[in-house]
Amino acid sequence: MNRVLALAIVAAFAAGCSDSGSSNGALSALSTPSSASLVTDNFSGTVDVGGLDVHPFTITIGNQPVSVTLTAAGPPPSIFMGLGVGSPATDGTCSVFSNAAVVVQAGTGPHLSGSIAAGSYCVAVFDVGNQTVPVDYTVTVVHY
């Protein structure tokens, strides 16, 4: 993916980065079930210049809280990365939901949060056009 495409993707996602209750799997806020087991998926990888990296995950109990956090990224440690949640595509990419993507620096609090229906999803980490070298990252997805 070239830098122009990456910037176009980020611009499209940035326009709709609010929580929503739409039926396309978009994140939206709901309450936590009292008897459910919390699952934490930790993913690591490297994003090449102009590239993206995708990891699948499965939500077993739908319409419950989900949070996604870019916990580490670098070099440099202050780099901004694209982070999104979507549906896995057959070609191994991630079709990120328009309202479930952000441009962020690594941190400790959730960068994306809300709820999502049970099913198969993916988290994508991508270059937003500012990388000059490959960037290693870690992302955490917490869900039921």
C-alpha positions as CSV (number, residue, x, y, z in Angstrom):
1,M,0.0,0.0,0.0
2,N,1.6,3.3,-1.0
3,R,1.6,6.5,1.1
4,V,-1.1,8.2,-0.9
5,L,-3.5,5.2,-0.4
6,A,-2.6,5.1,3.3
7,L,-3.4,8.8,3.7
8,A,-6.7,8.4,1.8
9,I,-7.7,5.5,4.1
10,V,-6.9,7.5,7.2
11,A,-8.8,10.5,5.9
12,A,-11.8,8.4,5.2
13,F,-11.7,6.7,8.6
14,A,-11.0,10.0,10.5
15,A,-14.3,11.4,9.1
16,G,-16.3,8.7,11.0
17,C,-14.4,7.8,14.1
18,S,-17.3,8.0,16.6
19,D,-19.1,5.1,18.3
20,S,-22.2,3.9,16.5
21,G,-24.9,1.3,17.0
22,S,-25.1,0.4,13.3
23,S,-25.6,-3.2,12.3
24,N,-22.4,-3.4,10.2
25,G,-20.4,-4.4,13.3
26,A,-19.4,-0.9,14.3
27,L,-18.4,-0.3,17.9
28,S,-21.0,1.1,20.3
29,A,-21.3,1.3,24.1
30,L,-23.3,-1.3,26.2
31,S,-23.1,-2.8,29.7
32,T,-20.9,-5.7,30.8
33,P,-22.4,-9.2,31.5
34,S,-21.8,-10.4,35.1
35,S,-21.0,-14.0,34.2
36,A,-18.8,-13.6,31.1
37,S,-15.1,-14.3,31.0
38,L,-12.9,-11.4,29.8
39,V,-10.5,-12.3,27.0
40,T,-7.3,-10.4,26.2
41,D,-5.7,-10.9,22.8
42,N,-2.1,-9.6,22.4
43,F,-0.8,-9.2,18.9
44,S,2.7,-8.0,17.8
45,G,4.2,-7.4,14.4
46,T,6.0,-5.1,12.1
47,V,4.5,-2.5,9.7
48,D,6.6,-1.9,6.6
49,V,6.8,1.6,5.2
50,G,3.5,2.2,3.4
51,G,2.2,-1.1,4.7
52,L,-0.2,-2.6,7.2
53,D,-0.4,-5.7,9.4
54,V,-3.6,-7.6,10.3
55,H,-4.6,-10.0,13.1
56,P,-7.9,-11.9,13.3
57,F,-9.9,-12.3,16.5
58,T,-13.2,-13.7,17.5
59,I,-16.0,-12.2,19.7
60,T,-17.9,-15.1,21.3
61,I,-20.4,-13.0,23.3
62,G,-21.8,-10.1,21.2
63,N,-22.9,-6.7,22.1
64,Q,-20.5,-6.4,25.0
65,P,-17.6,-4.1,25.7
66,V,-14.5,-4.3,23.4
67,S,-11.4,-2.2,23.7
68,V,-8.4,-1.9,21.4
69,T,-5.1,-0.3,22.5
70,L,-1.9,0.2,20.6
71,T,0.4,-0.4,23.6
72,A,3.8,0.0,21.8
73,A,5.1,1.2,18.5
74,G,8.5,2.3,17.2
75,P,11.0,3.4,16.2
76,P,10.6,6.1,17.0
77,P,8.4,5.6,20.1
78,S,6.5,8.8,19.4
79,I,5.3,7.7,15.9
80,F,1.6,8.0,15.0
81,M,0.1,4.8,13.5
82,G,-3.3,3.9,12.1
83,L,-5.3,1.5,14.2
84,G,-8.7,0.0,13.1
85,V,-11.2,-2.8,13.6
86,G,-13.1,-4.5,10.8
87,S,-14.1,-7.7,9.0
88,P,-11.4,-10.1,7.7
89,A,-11.3,-10.2,3.9
90,T,-10.6,-13.4,2.0
91,D,-7.2,-12.0,0.7
92,G,-5.9,-11.7,4.3
93,T,-6.5,-8.0,4.6
94,C,-8.9,-6.2,7.0
95,S,-12.0,-4.3,5.7
96,V,-11.9,-1.7,8.5
97,F,-15.2,-0.2,9.6
98,S,-15.4,3.5,8.7
99,N,-16.2,4.5,12.3
100,A,-13.7,2.2,13.9
101,A,-10.3,3.6,12.9
102,V,-8.0,6.2,14.5
103,V,-4.5,7.6,14.1
104,V,-2.8,7.3,17.5
105,Q,0.5,7.1,19.4
106,A,1.1,4.0,21.6
107,G,-0.4,4.4,25.0
108,T,-2.1,2.7,28.0
109,G,-5.8,3.6,27.6
110,P,-8.1,2.2,24.9
111,H,-7.8,3.9,21.5
112,L,-11.1,2.3,20.3
113,S,-13.9,1.0,22.6
114,G,-17.5,0.1,22.5
115,S,-19.4,-3.0,21.7
116,I,-19.7,-5.3,18.7
117,A,-21.8,-8.3,17.7
118,A,-20.4,-11.9,18.1
119,G,-18.4,-13.0,15.1
120,S,-15.0,-12.9,13.3
121,Y,-13.1,-9.6,13.2
122,C,-9.7,-8.2,12.6
123,V,-7.5,-5.5,14.0
124,A,-5.2,-3.6,11.5
125,V,-2.2,-1.5,12.3
126,F,-1.0,0.6,9.4
127,D,1.4,3.3,8.2
128,V,-0.3,6.7,7.9
129,G,2.4,8.1,5.6
130,N,4.9,9.2,8.2
131,Q,7.2,6.1,8.5
132,T,10.7,6.1,7.1
133,V,11.6,2.6,8.5
134,P,9.6,-0.5,9.5
135,V,7.8,-0.1,12.8
136,D,7.4,-2.8,15.4
137,Y,4.2,-2.7,17.5
138,T,2.0,-4.4,20.0
139,V,-1.8,-4.1,20.1
140,T,-4.2,-5.5,22.8
141,V,-7.8,-6.4,22.1
142,V,-9.9,-7.0,25.3
143,H,-13.4,-8.5,24.8
144,Y,-15.9,-11.1,26.0
